[in-house]
Amino acid sequence: MLAALAAHVGSAVERARLAEAAAEIEPVKAADRMRTALLRAVGHDLRTPLAAGWAAVTSLRTRDVEFSPEDRDELLATADESMAKLSRLVENLLDLSRLEAGALTLNLRATTLEEVLPMGLADTPGVEVTETEEIPAAQADPPLLERVIANLVGNAARHTPPGQKVLVTASALAGRVQLRVVDRGPGLPTDGRDRLFEPFQRLGDTDNTTGLGLGLALARGLTEAMSGTLTPEDTPGGGLTMVVSLPFAEADDEPTYPHLHGAQSEGGA
């Protein structure tokens, strides 16, 4: 009887030890998966714009070829666009690293949508903007909110079919500013939405030739750092809507009100 009891206790202790060891190993395995995904993504997504920019610059330096002004301008534009893509990719990687390390510096203040939308939309042409003028100021870090908007509209544009426009609209509800980025793409099943905000995910992308799959992970991390939330909703009629919710600015904060030029973004590199 005592031998059986001792064996049972010994077995329980061994199971507890194995469970503890597994719990210690899991973060290491998760970090290894992240590192593998990063190397895979970097191997393609950083190399592609780097190769394009390098080819353009190399062509321009060729002494035995005389380029027309139009060809020279096209090569310069290719180099400029490639370097801009590289800069955005590296900036996203650095910001995600700062978020995970808790080292992101915030400068929260009263921020109007009119202040951040022009820069937030600069890299995505043809975005339709409605109902943002009378929205109260939010408590946010303007450059970080610009990054959130840029990542969300860029992601929406990749999912939006040709001939359709990404829509940006806003409302104020229960002491919070709600900014919606609406696409008319294929949408995403509810059971896949938890993975949507994991780094290096490209669920449902119609164009996965650029980007590290960091946009939504970074957008949610930056939003939560500003005491906000980022949640996905179904777009009526099909598609996905990303909802950024931020608290109203504090009463004693003074927002700035630069003019928002036009109802649509003009486009950019």
Backbone torsions as a table, in degrees:
resi	resn	phi	psi	omega
1	MET	NA	-48.8	179.4
2	LEU	-64.3	-36.4	179.5
3	ALA	-64.3	-41.9	179.1
4	ALA	-64.3	-42.3	179.3
5	LEU	-63.4	-42.5	179.5
6	ALA	-63.1	-40.4	178.5
7	ALA	-64.0	-40.4	179.6
8	HIS	-63.9	-45.3	178.9
9	VAL	-63.2	-42.5	179.5
10	GLY	-61.6	-40.1	178.3
11	SER	-64.4	-41.2	179.2
12	ALA	-64.1	-41.5	178.7
13	VAL	-63.3	-40.8	-180.0
14	GLU	-65.2	-40.9	178.0
15	ARG	-63.4	-41.0	178.7
16	ALA	-63.7	-39.8	179.6
17	ARG	-65.1	-42.5	179.3
18	LEU	-65.4	-39.2	178.7
19	ALA	-64.2	-40.7	179.0
20	GLU	-65.3	-40.4	178.8
21	ALA	-64.8	-40.3	178.8
22	ALA	-63.9	-39.6	179.0
23	ALA	-64.0	-35.3	178.8
24	GLU	-72.6	-31.5	-177.6
25	ILE	-77.5	-31.2	-173.3
26	GLU	-56.5	-45.9	176.9
27	PRO	-60.0	-34.9	178.1
28	VAL	-66.0	-42.3	178.2
29	LYS	-65.0	-40.3	178.9
30	ALA	-63.2	-42.5	178.5
31	ALA	-64.2	-36.9	178.9
32	ASP	-66.9	-40.4	176.9
33	ARG	-62.8	-42.2	178.6
34	MET	-62.3	-42.5	-179.3
35	ARG	-65.2	-40.8	178.3
36	THR	-63.4	-44.4	178.4
37	ALA	-63.0	-40.5	179.8
38	LEU	-63.2	-46.6	-179.5
39	LEU	-62.5	-39.6	178.4
40	ARG	-63.6	-44.9	-178.5
41	ALA	-67.7	-45.5	-178.7
42	VAL	-63.3	-36.7	-178.7
43	GLY	-57.6	-31.5	179.7
44	HIS	-101.8	-50.1	-166.0
45	ASP	-78.2	-28.1	173.3
46	LEU	-85.4	-32.6	-178.5
47	ARG	-69.5	-35.3	-174.9
48	THR	-63.1	-55.2	177.4
49	PRO	-66.6	-30.9	177.6
50	LEU	-63.1	-43.3	179.6
51	ALA	-65.0	-41.0	179.9
52	ALA	-64.8	-45.0	178.6
53	GLY	-64.5	-41.6	179.5
54	TRP	-62.8	-42.7	179.8
55	ALA	-63.2	-40.9	179.8
56	ALA	-64.5	-45.8	-179.4
57	VAL	-65.9	-41.5	178.9
58	THR	-60.9	-41.3	178.6
59	SER	-62.4	-43.0	-179.1
60	LEU	-65.0	-27.7	-178.6
61	ARG	-85.9	-6.0	-179.4
62	THR	-67.7	123.2	-174.1
63	ARG	-80.9	-26.4	-174.0
64	ASP	-93.7	11.9	176.9
65	VAL	-123.1	129.5	177.6
66	GLU	-104.7	111.2	-177.4
67	PHE	-87.7	145.3	171.6
68	SER	-70.7	159.5	176.9
69	PRO	-55.4	-37.1	-179.8
70	GLU	-66.6	-44.1	179.3
71	ASP	-65.4	-39.5	178.7
72	ARG	-63.1	-43.2	178.6
73	ASP	-63.0	-38.5	179.8
74	GLU	-66.1	-41.9	178.3
75	LEU	-65.7	-40.7	177.2
76	LEU	-63.6	-39.6	178.3
77	ALA	-64.7	-39.5	177.6
78	THR	-62.9	-44.4	178.7
79	ALA	-63.1	-43.3	-179.4
80	ASP	-63.6	-45.1	-180.0
81	GLU	-64.1	-40.6	-179.8
82	SER	-64.1	-43.4	178.9
83	MET	-66.3	-36.2	177.7
84	ALA	-64.6	-40.6	177.7
85	LYS	-63.6	-44.3	177.8
86	LEU	-60.0	-43.2	-179.6
87	SER	-60.8	-43.7	-179.7
88	ARG	-65.8	-41.4	180.0
89	LEU	-62.6	-46.5	-179.6
90	VAL	-65.4	-40.2	179.3
91	GLU	-62.4	-40.9	177.0
92	ASN	-62.5	-43.7	178.8
93	LEU	-61.0	-44.5	-179.3
94	LEU	-64.8	-42.7	-179.4
95	ASP	-65.9	-39.0	178.1
96	LEU	-64.3	-39.2	177.3
97	SER	-63.5	-41.5	178.8
98	ARG	-64.5	-40.1	178.3
99	LEU	-61.3	-47.6	-177.4
100	GLU	-66.4	-27.8	179.3
101	ALA	-89.6	-3.6	-177.0
102	GLY	66.7	29.8	-174.7
103	ALA	-113.1	17.8	-179.0
104	LEU	-82.0	128.6	179.6
105	THR	-87.7	129.6	-179.0
106	LEU	-112.7	143.8	172.2
107	ASN	-129.4	80.8	-175.0
108	LEU	-79.0	133.5	176.8
109	ARG	-159.6	174.2	177.6
110	ALA	-62.9	124.6	-174.3
111	THR	-134.9	123.1	177.6
112	THR	-92.1	155.6	175.9
113	LEU	-64.7	-34.0	177.4
114	GLU	-60.0	-27.1	-179.7
115	GLU	-75.8	-37.3	-170.3
116	VAL	-104.0	-20.2	-175.9
117	LEU	-64.3	-42.6	-178.3
118	PRO	-54.7	-47.6	178.9
119	MET	-73.0	-35.5	179.6
120	GLY	-64.3	-27.8	-177.7
121	LEU	-101.1	-1.7	-170.0
122	ALA	-61.0	-31.9	-175.8
123	ASP	-91.3	-2.2	-177.0
124	THR	-125.4	106.4	-177.0
125	PRO	-73.4	152.1	169.6
126	GLY	74.4	21.8	177.3
127	VAL	-78.7	132.2	178.4
128	GLU	-90.0	129.0	-177.7
129	VAL	-117.7	125.9	179.5
130	THR	-137.7	152.7	168.6
131	GLU	56.3	42.7	178.9
132	THR	-113.8	-9.2	-169.4
133	GLU	-70.2	-39.5	-172.7
134	GLU	-97.7	15.2	-177.3
135	ILE	-79.4	134.4	178.1
136	PRO	-61.2	161.3	177.3
137	ALA	-69.1	144.1	176.0
138	ALA	-100.9	157.1	173.3
139	GLN	-85.8	106.6	-172.9
140	ALA	-155.4	168.3	171.1
141	ASP	-97.8	112.0	-171.5
142	PRO	-54.3	-50.4	179.7
143	PRO	-61.2	-36.7	179.2
144	LEU	-69.7	-38.7	177.6
145	LEU	-66.1	-35.7	173.7
146	GLU	-59.4	-41.7	179.2
147	ARG	-65.3	-40.4	177.5
148	VAL	-59.2	-49.7	-178.6
149	ILE	-62.0	-45.1	-178.9
150	ALA	-60.1	-43.0	179.6
151	ASN	-67.7	-38.9	-178.8
152	LEU	-69.5	-45.2	-179.0
153	VAL	-70.7	-33.6	175.8
154	GLY	-64.0	-42.2	176.9
155	ASN	-64.6	-42.9	179.8
156	ALA	-62.8	-39.5	-179.5
157	ALA	-63.6	-35.6	179.3
158	ARG	-67.8	-23.0	-179.1
159	HIS	-98.9	-7.1	-174.1
160	THR	-88.6	129.5	-179.4
161	PRO	-64.4	155.9	175.9
162	PRO	-56.1	140.3	-179.7
163	GLY	89.6	-11.2	177.5
164	GLN	-104.0	154.5	179.8
165	LYS	-113.8	146.7	169.2
166	VAL	-74.1	137.2	-179.5
167	LEU	-111.8	133.6	173.4
168	VAL	-118.6	123.4	179.8
169	THR	-140.0	167.5	-175.4
170	ALA	-147.9	160.3	176.5
171	SER	-152.6	167.3	176.0
172	ALA	-122.0	128.4	-176.1
173	LEU	-149.1	126.9	172.7
174	ALA	52.1	46.5	175.8
175	GLY	77.0	16.9	-178.8
176	ARG	-136.0	146.0	171.6
177	VAL	-89.0	129.9	178.4
178	GLN	-117.3	116.9	178.2
179	LEU	-106.5	127.3	-178.2
180	ARG	-113.8	131.0	173.9
181	VAL	-113.2	114.5	-167.5
182	VAL	-111.5	128.2	171.0
183	ASP	-119.2	161.7	179.8
184	ARG	-112.4	32.1	-178.8
185	GLY	-79.3	-160.3	-176.2
186	PRO	-74.5	-9.2	-177.1
187	GLY	75.4	-170.5	-178.0
188	LEU	-151.3	132.9	177.7
189	PRO	-58.2	148.4	-177.8
190	THR	-57.5	-38.0	-175.8
191	ASP	-73.0	-7.4	177.8
192	GLY	-101.7	1.3	-171.5
193	ARG	-78.5	-21.9	176.3
194	ASP	-64.4	-36.1	-179.3
195	ARG	-75.5	-15.3	-175.3
196	LEU	-58.4	-33.2	-174.4
197	PHE	-101.3	12.2	174.0
198	GLU	-83.0	141.2	177.6
199	PRO	-59.2	147.2	175.5
200	PHE	70.1	21.5	175.4
201	GLN	-97.4	141.9	177.3
202	ARG	-135.1	51.7	-174.2
203	LEU	-64.7	120.9	174.0
204	GLY	75.7	9.7	-179.0
205	ASP	-61.9	135.8	172.7
206	THR	-88.8	-16.3	178.0
207	ASP	-140.4	97.5	-177.6
208	ASN	-107.0	30.3	-178.0
209	THR	-85.4	-12.9	178.6
210	THR	-134.3	158.0	176.6
211	GLY	92.5	148.9	179.9
212	LEU	-94.3	4.3	-174.1
213	GLY	72.4	28.9	-179.2
214	LEU	-100.8	-14.9	-168.2
215	GLY	-54.4	-51.1	-176.8
216	LEU	-73.5	-37.4	176.4
217	ALA	-61.0	-43.5	179.6
218	LEU	-68.6	-41.8	-179.8
219	ALA	-60.2	-43.7	179.0
220	ARG	-67.5	-43.1	-179.8
221	GLY	-61.0	-43.7	179.1
222	LEU	-66.7	-40.2	179.4
223	THR	-63.4	-45.6	-180.0
224	GLU	-66.6	-31.9	176.4
225	ALA	-63.2	-26.4	178.3
226	MET	-94.5	20.2	-179.3
227	SER	64.4	31.2	178.3
228	GLY	-113.4	-176.5	176.5
229	THR	-132.7	152.2	173.8
230	LEU	-130.7	117.0	-175.9
231	THR	-131.7	145.8	176.6
232	PRO	-91.6	144.4	174.7
233	GLU	-134.6	157.0	172.6
234	ASP	-70.2	137.3	171.3
235	THR	-82.0	125.9	176.5
236	PRO	-55.0	127.6	-177.9
237	GLY	91.1	-3.1	177.5
238	GLY	116.4	137.4	-179.7
239	GLY	118.7	-171.8	-177.1
240	LEU	-131.6	139.2	178.0
241	THR	-118.4	126.9	175.8
242	MET	-98.2	126.4	-175.6
243	VAL	-112.5	114.5	173.6
244	VAL	-95.0	124.1	179.4
245	SER	-120.0	122.3	-179.0
246	LEU	-129.6	147.2	179.9
247	PRO	-68.7	151.1	172.6
248	PHE	-56.2	152.3	175.3
249	ALA	-65.4	152.9	176.6
250	GLU	-65.6	147.7	-170.5
251	ALA	-60.3	-31.9	-175.6
252	ASP	-90.6	6.2	179.3
253	ASP	-89.3	142.8	-178.6
254	GLU	-106.7	110.9	177.4
255	PRO	-78.4	164.9	172.0
256	THR	-107.4	152.0	-174.0
257	TYR	-129.7	67.0	174.1
258	PRO	-68.7	152.6	-177.4
259	HIS	-73.5	135.9	175.6
260	LEU	-90.8	111.3	-173.2
261	HIS	-78.5	112.9	172.6
262	GLY	81.5	167.6	-178.7
263	ALA	-100.0	-1.6	178.8
264	GLN	-136.1	150.3	175.1
265	SER	-72.7	149.1	-176.0
266	GLU	-89.3	-14.0	-179.8
267	GLY	102.2	169.0	-179.0
268	GLY	-175.4	-175.3	-178.6
269	ALA	-69.3	NA	NA
